[in-house]
Amino acid sequence: MNDIMQSAIERTSQIIEDRRHIHRNPELSFQEHETCAYISRRLESMNIQHSIIAKTGIIALIGSGERCIALRADIDALPIEEETNLEFASCKKGIMHACGHDAHTAMLLGAASILKEREQSLKGTVKLLFQPGEEKVPGGASIMVAEGALENPKPDIIFGQHVYPDAPCGEVQISIGPTMASADELYWTIHGKGAHAAQPHQGIDPILIASELILHLQSLITKSRNPLLPGVLGITSIHGGSATNIIPEMVEMKGTLRSFDPEWREKVMIMIKEHSEQLCAMHGATCEVTILRGYPAVHNHEGAATFAINTAKGLFGEAGVTNFEPKMWGEDFAYYGQHIPAAFWMLGVRPHDQHSMPGLHNAKFTPDEQALPYGAAMMSKIAIDWLENNE
């Protein structure tokens, strides 16, 4: 067995303890004060130099030298009421680590321990980023970058990982190029004219207009987008009206826009606003459209992704590494990749005796903790290998 994997296995109980503590005490985006304090105490116990950034984030440094690699973990939870019945289930009502950020943080703390033990032999600096607010726009990564997370020292490359319930425990999945989509939030307020439902000619029905608009918006996907390029424009919420005999004054809608192509993303944003206003005006109504620009797409740098693939194969063998099918999810890790080469992989957390399990953002999401040493080993090994790489 690789000595790094052996070191990670030896730390399994501590990694699980860290994960369970964080899971039991989840905090929403940009409110991770207790989580930040816990990470700080753990780093202090390992005598690892660190500092606070973005109010609830942490930067830690191990080793020294001009060559620098960054490793990132996100630390925030989701507004979900947990339904796992675990003995270490969330003690905070309506908040849960349903996306695995507790595992991400614990695995990076495990990697920190492994790297600190080998600090004198490192061929450069490892920069650990414990990042807040991945789940909420504008994304903690954008704030970390703005506050200098990629400076002093400046990493030459950055890697991140995410637990993945669709893959068996310990398997690494990674793609080269497009990996996750840009993610924008869409909001509409359609103002009609209220009336008695039996006298529709005296009103302007915003529900009818909203129905037409929803159908029309789907044509932007089918007719304005190159069919060879992935794209999603989904309406996910519609609210209006209060009774069976009243045409309401107003309807509110929400939706999401996902794309890998930045040019189409910009084009369709303009079309959404213009077409919505024009369609509403055709009925004598008005429309307010708000587009909350979200995260850019994650594109795995070819060199960085290839290096990660080779590291994973060296750790887990050829059979332990497979190709990741890109998803239309959003991930603010993309902001780091706008500045330095970056790669992001998935770590399988599905128990080997199960063919399926509750997915991410599910109240019953329960990753297999035996995957945690795999993630810690992967993070620490890629740092060591990259710093020793002369190319």
C-alpha positions as CSV (number, residue, x, y, z in Angstrom):
1,M,0.0,0.0,0.0
2,N,1.2,3.5,-0.8
3,D,2.6,5.1,2.3
4,I,0.3,8.2,1.9
5,M,-2.7,6.0,1.8
6,Q,-1.5,4.1,4.8
7,S,-1.0,7.5,6.7
8,A,-4.6,8.5,5.7
9,I,-6.0,5.2,7.0
10,E,-4.2,5.6,10.3
11,R,-6.0,9.0,10.6
12,T,-9.4,7.6,9.8
13,S,-10.8,7.9,13.3
14,Q,-9.7,11.5,13.6
15,I,-11.1,12.4,10.1
16,I,-14.4,10.8,11.0
17,E,-14.4,12.7,14.4
18,D,-13.8,16.0,12.6
19,R,-16.5,15.2,10.0
20,R,-19.1,14.3,12.7
21,H,-18.4,17.3,14.8
22,I,-18.9,19.6,11.8
23,H,-21.9,17.6,10.7
24,R,-23.5,17.9,14.1
25,N,-22.9,21.7,14.1
26,P,-23.8,23.0,10.6
27,E,-23.9,26.6,9.7
28,L,-25.3,28.4,6.7
29,S,-23.3,30.3,4.1
30,F,-21.3,33.2,5.5
31,Q,-22.4,32.3,9.0
32,E,-19.8,29.6,9.6
33,H,-18.3,31.2,12.8
34,E,-18.3,28.0,14.9
35,T,-16.9,26.0,12.0
36,C,-14.2,28.5,11.4
37,A,-13.2,28.4,15.1
38,Y,-13.2,24.6,15.1
39,I,-10.9,24.4,12.0
40,S,-8.6,27.0,13.6
41,R,-8.3,24.9,16.8
42,R,-7.6,21.8,14.8
43,L,-4.9,23.6,12.8
44,E,-3.4,25.0,16.0
45,S,-3.2,21.5,17.4
46,M,-1.1,20.5,14.4
47,N,1.0,23.7,14.8
48,I,0.0,24.8,11.3
49,Q,0.2,28.5,10.5
50,H,-3.1,30.0,9.4
51,S,-5.1,33.2,9.2
52,I,-8.8,34.3,8.8
53,I,-10.1,35.5,5.5
54,A,-13.5,36.4,4.1
55,K,-14.7,36.7,7.8
56,T,-15.3,32.9,8.2
57,G,-12.7,31.4,5.9
58,I,-9.2,30.2,6.7
59,I,-5.9,30.1,4.8
60,A,-3.2,27.7,6.1
61,L,0.3,27.3,5.0
62,I,2.5,24.2,5.2
63,G,6.1,24.1,3.9
64,S,8.1,26.9,2.2
65,G,9.5,27.8,-1.1
66,E,8.5,29.5,-4.3
67,R,6.6,26.6,-5.8
68,C,3.1,26.7,-4.3
69,I,0.0,24.5,-4.7
70,A,-3.5,25.3,-3.3
71,L,-6.0,22.8,-2.0
72,R,-9.6,23.9,-1.3
73,A,-12.5,22.7,0.9
74,D,-15.9,24.4,1.4
75,I,-17.3,24.6,4.9
76,D,-21.0,25.8,4.7
77,A,-24.2,23.8,5.1
78,L,-27.7,24.0,3.5
79,P,-31.1,25.1,4.8
80,I,-32.5,21.5,4.9
81,E,-34.1,19.7,7.8
82,E,-32.1,16.5,8.3
83,E,-33.9,13.1,8.1
84,T,-31.0,10.7,8.5
85,N,-31.6,9.7,12.2
86,L,-27.8,9.5,12.7
87,E,-26.5,9.7,16.2
88,F,-24.5,12.7,15.1
89,A,-27.3,14.3,13.1
90,S,-27.6,18.1,12.9
91,C,-28.4,19.7,16.2
92,K,-29.6,22.9,14.4
93,K,-33.2,22.9,13.2
94,G,-33.5,23.4,9.4
95,I,-29.8,23.3,8.7
96,M,-27.8,20.2,7.4
97,H,-24.6,19.3,5.7
98,A,-26.5,17.7,2.8
99,C,-23.8,18.5,0.2
100,G,-20.9,16.9,2.0
101,H,-19.0,20.0,2.9
102,D,-18.4,18.5,6.4
103,A,-16.6,15.7,4.7
104,H,-14.6,18.0,2.4
105,T,-13.4,20.0,5.5
106,A,-12.6,16.9,7.4
107,M,-10.6,15.4,4.5
108,L,-8.6,18.6,4.1
109,L,-7.8,18.6,7.8
110,G,-6.7,15.0,7.4
111,A,-4.5,16.0,4.4
112,A,-3.1,18.8,6.5
113,S,-2.0,16.4,9.2
114,I,-0.3,14.1,6.6
115,L,1.5,17.1,4.9
116,K,2.6,18.6,8.2
117,E,4.2,15.4,9.2
118,R,6.2,15.5,5.9
119,E,6.8,19.3,6.0
120,Q,10.6,19.1,6.0
121,S,10.6,17.1,2.8
122,L,8.1,19.2,0.8
123,K,9.6,20.8,-2.2
124,G,7.5,24.0,-1.8
125,T,4.5,25.5,-0.1
126,V,1.0,23.9,0.3
127,K,-1.8,26.5,0.7
128,L,-5.0,25.2,2.3
129,L,-8.2,27.1,1.6
130,F,-11.1,26.5,3.9
131,Q,-13.8,28.4,2.1
132,P,-17.1,29.8,3.3
133,G,-20.3,30.4,1.3
134,E,-20.1,27.9,-1.6
135,E,-23.9,27.5,-1.5
136,K,-24.8,31.1,-1.9
137,V,-24.3,33.8,-4.6
138,P,-21.9,35.6,-4.9
139,G,-19.9,32.5,-3.7
140,G,-17.3,32.5,-1.0
141,A,-14.6,31.7,-3.7
142,S,-15.1,35.1,-5.3
143,I,-14.7,36.8,-2.0
144,M,-11.6,34.7,-1.1
145,V,-10.0,35.7,-4.4
146,A,-10.9,39.4,-4.0
147,E,-9.3,39.4,-0.5
148,G,-6.1,37.9,-1.8
149,A,-6.4,34.1,-1.3
150,L,-4.4,33.5,-4.4
151,E,-1.6,35.9,-3.4
152,N,1.3,35.9,-0.9
153,P,2.2,33.3,-1.9
154,K,0.5,32.9,-5.2
155,P,-0.4,29.3,-6.0
156,D,0.7,27.9,-9.4
157,I,-2.2,25.5,-9.4
158,I,-5.3,24.6,-7.3
159,F,-7.2,21.4,-6.8
160,G,-10.6,20.7,-5.1
161,Q,-12.8,17.6,-4.6
162,H,-16.5,16.9,-4.0
163,V,-18.2,13.8,-2.5
164,Y,-20.3,12.0,-5.1
165,P,-23.1,9.6,-4.2
166,D,-23.4,8.1,-7.7
167,A,-19.9,6.5,-7.5
168,P,-18.8,3.6,-5.2
169,C,-16.9,4.4,-2.1
170,G,-13.3,5.6,-2.8
171,E,-13.6,5.8,-6.6
172,V,-12.3,9.1,-8.1
173,Q,-14.1,10.5,-11.1
174,I,-12.7,13.4,-13.1
175,S,-13.1,15.0,-16.5
176,I,-10.9,17.2,-18.7
177,G,-12.5,20.5,-19.8
178,P,-16.2,21.3,-19.1
179,T,-17.2,19.8,-15.7
180,M,-19.9,22.0,-14.2
181,A,-22.1,24.7,-15.7
182,S,-22.5,28.4,-15.0
183,A,-25.5,28.9,-12.7
184,D,-27.7,32.1,-12.8
185,E,-30.8,32.9,-10.8
186,L,-33.9,34.2,-12.7
187,Y,-36.7,36.2,-11.2
188,W,-39.9,37.6,-12.8
189,T,-42.7,39.8,-11.5
190,I,-45.6,40.1,-13.9
191,H,-48.1,42.9,-13.2
192,G,-51.5,42.5,-14.7
193,K,-54.9,43.9,-13.7
194,G,-57.1,42.2,-11.2
195,A,-60.7,41.4,-11.9
196,H,-63.6,39.1,-11.2
197,A,-62.8,35.7,-12.8
198,A,-66.2,35.7,-14.4
199,Q,-65.4,39.0,-16.2
200,P,-61.9,38.3,-17.6
201,H,-62.4,41.1,-20.2
202,Q,-62.1,43.7,-17.4
203,G,-58.7,42.4,-16.3
204,I,-55.3,41.5,-17.5
205,D,-54.6,37.9,-16.4
206,P,-51.0,37.5,-15.3
207,I,-51.4,33.8,-14.8
208,L,-52.3,33.3,-18.5
209,I,-49.3,35.5,-19.4
210,A,-47.0,33.6,-17.2
211,S,-48.1,30.3,-18.8
212,E,-47.4,31.7,-22.3
213,L,-44.0,33.0,-21.1
214,I,-43.0,29.7,-19.6
215,L,-43.7,27.9,-22.9
216,H,-41.9,30.7,-24.9
217,L,-38.8,30.6,-22.7
218,Q,-38.3,26.9,-23.6
219,S,-38.0,27.9,-27.2
220,L,-34.9,29.9,-26.3
221,I,-33.3,26.6,-25.4
222,T,-34.5,24.7,-28.5
223,K,-34.1,27.4,-31.1
224,S,-31.4,29.9,-30.0
225,R,-28.8,27.4,-28.7
226,N,-26.5,25.2,-30.7
227,P,-28.0,21.8,-30.0
228,L,-24.5,20.4,-29.6
229,L,-23.9,22.7,-26.6
230,P,-25.5,21.8,-23.2
231,G,-28.0,24.3,-21.7
232,V,-30.8,24.5,-19.2
233,L,-33.5,27.2,-18.7
234,G,-35.9,26.0,-16.1
235,I,-38.8,27.6,-14.4
236,T,-38.9,26.3,-10.8
237,S,-41.4,28.4,-9.0
238,I,-44.6,30.2,-9.8
239,H,-46.9,32.0,-7.3
240,G,-50.0,34.1,-7.9
241,G,-53.6,34.3,-7.0
242,S,-55.6,33.5,-3.9
243,A,-59.1,32.3,-4.9
244,T,-61.0,30.5,-7.6
245,N,-63.0,33.6,-8.6
246,I,-60.3,36.3,-8.7
247,I,-57.9,37.2,-11.5
248,P,-54.8,38.4,-9.5
249,E,-52.9,41.6,-9.9
250,M,-49.5,39.9,-10.0
251,V,-47.6,36.6,-10.6
252,E,-44.0,35.9,-9.5
253,M,-41.8,33.3,-11.1
254,K,-38.3,32.0,-10.4
255,G,-36.0,29.9,-12.5
256,T,-32.4,28.9,-13.3
257,L,-30.1,29.3,-16.3
258,R,-27.2,26.8,-16.8
259,S,-24.6,26.7,-19.5
260,F,-21.1,25.7,-20.4
261,D,-20.8,28.3,-23.2
262,P,-20.2,31.9,-21.9
263,E,-21.3,33.5,-25.2
264,W,-24.7,31.8,-25.3
265,R,-25.0,32.6,-21.6
266,E,-24.7,36.3,-22.3
267,K,-26.9,36.2,-25.4
268,V,-29.8,34.3,-23.7
269,M,-29.7,36.6,-20.6
270,I,-30.5,39.5,-23.0
271,M,-33.2,37.5,-24.8
272,I,-34.9,36.5,-21.5
273,K,-35.3,40.1,-20.4
274,E,-36.3,41.4,-23.8
275,H,-38.7,38.6,-24.7
276,S,-40.4,38.6,-21.3
277,E,-41.0,42.4,-21.5
278,Q,-42.3,42.2,-25.0
279,L,-44.6,39.2,-24.4
280,C,-46.1,40.9,-21.4
281,A,-46.6,44.2,-23.2
282,M,-48.4,42.4,-26.0
283,H,-51.1,41.5,-23.3
284,G,-51.1,45.0,-21.8
285,A,-49.1,43.9,-18.8
286,T,-45.7,44.9,-17.5
287,C,-42.8,42.7,-16.3
288,E,-39.8,43.1,-14.1
289,V,-37.0,40.7,-14.8
290,T,-34.1,40.3,-12.4
291,I,-31.1,38.1,-13.3
292,L,-28.8,37.3,-10.4
293,R,-25.5,36.4,-12.1
294,G,-24.2,33.3,-10.5
295,Y,-21.0,31.2,-10.8
296,P,-19.2,30.8,-14.1
297,A,-18.7,27.3,-15.5
298,V,-16.0,24.9,-14.1
299,H,-13.6,24.0,-16.8
300,N,-10.9,21.6,-15.7
301,H,-7.5,22.7,-17.0
302,E,-6.1,19.9,-19.2
303,G,-2.7,19.8,-17.5
304,A,-4.1,20.0,-14.0
305,A,-6.8,17.4,-14.6
306,T,-4.3,15.0,-16.3
307,F,-2.0,15.4,-13.3
308,A,-4.9,14.6,-10.9
309,I,-5.8,11.5,-13.0
310,N,-2.2,10.2,-12.8
311,T,-2.0,10.9,-9.1
312,A,-5.3,9.1,-8.5
313,K,-4.2,6.1,-10.6
314,G,-1.0,5.9,-8.7
315,L,-2.9,5.8,-5.4
316,F,-5.9,3.7,-6.2
317,G,-5.0,1.9,-9.4
318,E,-6.4,2.1,-12.9
319,A,-9.8,0.6,-11.8
320,G,-10.2,3.2,-9.1
321,V,-10.3,6.2,-11.5
322,T,-13.0,6.8,-14.1
323,N,-14.3,9.6,-16.3
324,F,-16.8,12.0,-14.7
325,E,-19.8,12.9,-16.9
326,P,-20.2,16.7,-16.7
327,K,-23.2,18.0,-14.8
328,M,-25.2,21.1,-15.0
329,W,-24.6,21.8,-11.3
330,G,-23.1,25.1,-10.2
331,E,-19.8,25.3,-8.2
332,D,-18.0,28.4,-7.2
333,F,-14.6,26.6,-7.5
334,A,-14.8,28.1,-11.0
335,Y,-13.6,31.4,-9.7
336,Y,-10.2,30.0,-8.9
337,G,-9.9,28.6,-12.3
338,Q,-10.3,32.0,-13.8
339,H,-6.9,33.0,-12.3
340,I,-4.7,29.8,-12.2
341,P,-4.8,26.3,-13.6
342,A,-7.5,24.3,-11.7
343,A,-9.0,20.9,-11.5
344,F,-11.9,19.5,-9.6
345,W,-12.7,15.8,-9.1
346,M,-15.5,13.7,-7.6
347,L,-14.9,11.2,-4.8
348,G,-17.4,8.3,-4.6
349,V,-19.2,7.9,-1.3
350,R,-21.8,5.3,-2.1
351,P,-21.5,2.1,0.1
352,H,-20.4,-0.9,-1.9
353,D,-23.4,-2.9,-0.8
354,Q,-25.8,-0.3,-2.2
355,H,-26.8,0.3,-5.9
356,S,-28.0,3.7,-5.1
357,M,-28.3,6.2,-2.2
358,P,-30.0,9.6,-1.5
359,G,-28.3,12.3,-3.5
360,L,-26.7,15.6,-2.8
361,H,-29.0,18.2,-1.3
362,N,-31.3,15.4,0.0
363,A,-32.4,15.4,3.7
364,K,-31.4,11.7,3.9
365,F,-27.9,12.1,2.3
366,T,-25.5,9.8,4.2
367,P,-22.1,9.4,2.6
368,D,-20.0,6.3,3.5
369,E,-17.3,7.6,5.9
370,Q,-14.9,4.9,4.7
371,A,-14.3,7.2,1.7
372,L,-12.8,9.9,3.9
373,P,-9.3,8.5,4.1
374,Y,-9.3,8.2,0.3
375,G,-10.0,11.9,-0.1
376,A,-7.4,12.9,2.5
377,A,-4.8,10.7,0.7
378,M,-5.7,12.1,-2.7
379,M,-5.4,15.7,-1.5
380,S,-2.1,15.2,0.3
381,K,-0.5,13.0,-2.4
382,I,-1.3,15.4,-5.2
383,A,0.4,18.2,-3.3
384,I,3.5,16.2,-2.7
385,D,3.6,14.9,-6.3
386,W,3.1,18.3,-7.8
387,L,5.7,20.0,-5.7
388,E,8.2,17.3,-6.7
389,N,7.3,17.5,-10.4
390,N,10.0,19.3,-12.4
391,E,7.9,19.9,-15.6
